[in-house]
Amino acid sequence: MLHTILGEKIFCGLDLGAARFKASALKLRRSGDYELLGAHECPASGFKNSSPTSLNDFVEGIQATLGGLRKKTALRLKDLQVGLGGGLIENRLSQAVIPLMEKGSKVITPGDVQKVMLQARLLGLKIEEELLHAFPQSYQIDGVNRASNPLGLYGRKLEVELLLIAAHTTPVTNIMKAIQQSGYEAANLHWTSYAASWASLTPKMKNDGCALVDVGSSTTEVLIFKEGTLRHTQKIPLGG
C-alpha cells in the first residue's frame, strides 16, 4: 500500500513476466470500488525462466518499469504487491488431521481450524519453498462427516485437505533483493494468475463454477473455481 487519502487506499502492483515487466497503481475507495490510476510496462531484462539472471539488468528493468509508472501517476511509490508466475510456481494437495478430544467430543473452534491448517501447510511444503496461498478444499470430522465449514460442529478429530500454491525460495530471495536494490519494498507476494482472477471473475462466477485461462508469453495457467474457491490448477508449457 502506498498511502491513504481521505480513507481511500492506493496500491502499486508489479508483475514480473517472462517477456515484460508491468506495473500499475490502483485506488481502493471507501465504497469498495476500484480505480486504475495508471499502468506502465517495459521489456523484461535480467530475468529468464522465472529467475534473475543478472542482478544489475534486473534492477534496471524494475526501476524503468516503476519509474515510468511514477511519471504517469505522479505518485510516490514505495511498497509493492509483487506478482510471480511461470516456473516459479508449484501446486499440490496436502492433508492433515489433528485430535480434538481423547474421549467424547467437543465443539470445533477457530483455533482448531487454524491448527489443522498450519499442520497441513507444514506437511505439504518443501524446505526450499515459500507459501503464497492455501485454499481449503474440504474438512472431515471423525473420518465420516465432510464439511465445507466445520466451525460449531462436534467431533473428536478434524481433518483438512489444502491446495497449496508455493514458490521456490532461492529465486524469490533474489527477486526480493533486486526489488530492495531498486529502492522499493515487496509488501506481499502473489501468484499472478490467481491475482488475475480477482480482477476478472465475480464471486457468483467462482461459486457457480468457472475456469480462468491466463495465457503468458511462455506458459499458460488454467484455474478451476467451484463453490467459491480454487479447486484445481494446470500449467501448460505453451504461451503467446
WOWO-V369948 format. One record per backbone hydrogen bond with DSSP energy under -0.5 kcal/mol. CO is the residue of the C=O (numbers start at 1). NH is the residue of the N-H. Records with the same first field share a line. If there is no record, write none. Layout:
CO->NH + NH
This chain:
3->10
4->6
5->8
7->9
8->5
9->28
10->2
11->26
12->81
13->24
14->16 + 83
15->17 + 22
19->44
20->17
21->42
22->15
23->40
24->13
25->37 + 38
26->11 + 28
27->29 + 35
28->9
29->32
33->29
35->27 + 37
38->25
40->23
42->21
46->53 + 54
48->51
51->48
54->58
55->59
56->60
57->61
58->62
59->63
60->64
61->65
62->66
63->67
64->68
65->69
66->70
67->71
68->72
69->73
70->74
75->77
78->185
80->82 + 187 + 188
81->14
82->190
83->16
84->192
85->88
86->89
88->168
90->166
92->164
94->162
96->160
98->158
106->155
108->152
109->113
110->114
111->115
112->116
113->117
114->118
115->119
116->120
117->121
118->122
119->123
120->124
121->125
126->129
128->169
130->167
133->165
134->136
135->163
138->161
139->147
140->142 + 159
141->144 + 145
144->146
145->141
147->139
150->153
153->108
155->106
156->100 + 101
157->142
158->98
159->140
160->96
161->137 + 138
162->94 + 164
163->135
164->92 + 166
165->132 + 133
166->90
167->130
168->172
169->173
170->174
171->175
172->176
173->177
174->178
175->179
176->180
177->181
178->182
179->184
180->183
185->80 + 187
188->82
190->84 + 192
191->195
192->196
193->197
194->198
195->198 + 199
196->200
197->201
202->206
203->207
204->208
205->209
206->228
207->227
210->225
212->214 + 223
213->215
214->216 + 221
216->240
219->216
220->236
221->214
222->234
223->212 + 225
224->231 + 232
225->210
226->229
229->226
232->224
234->222 + 236
236->220 + 238
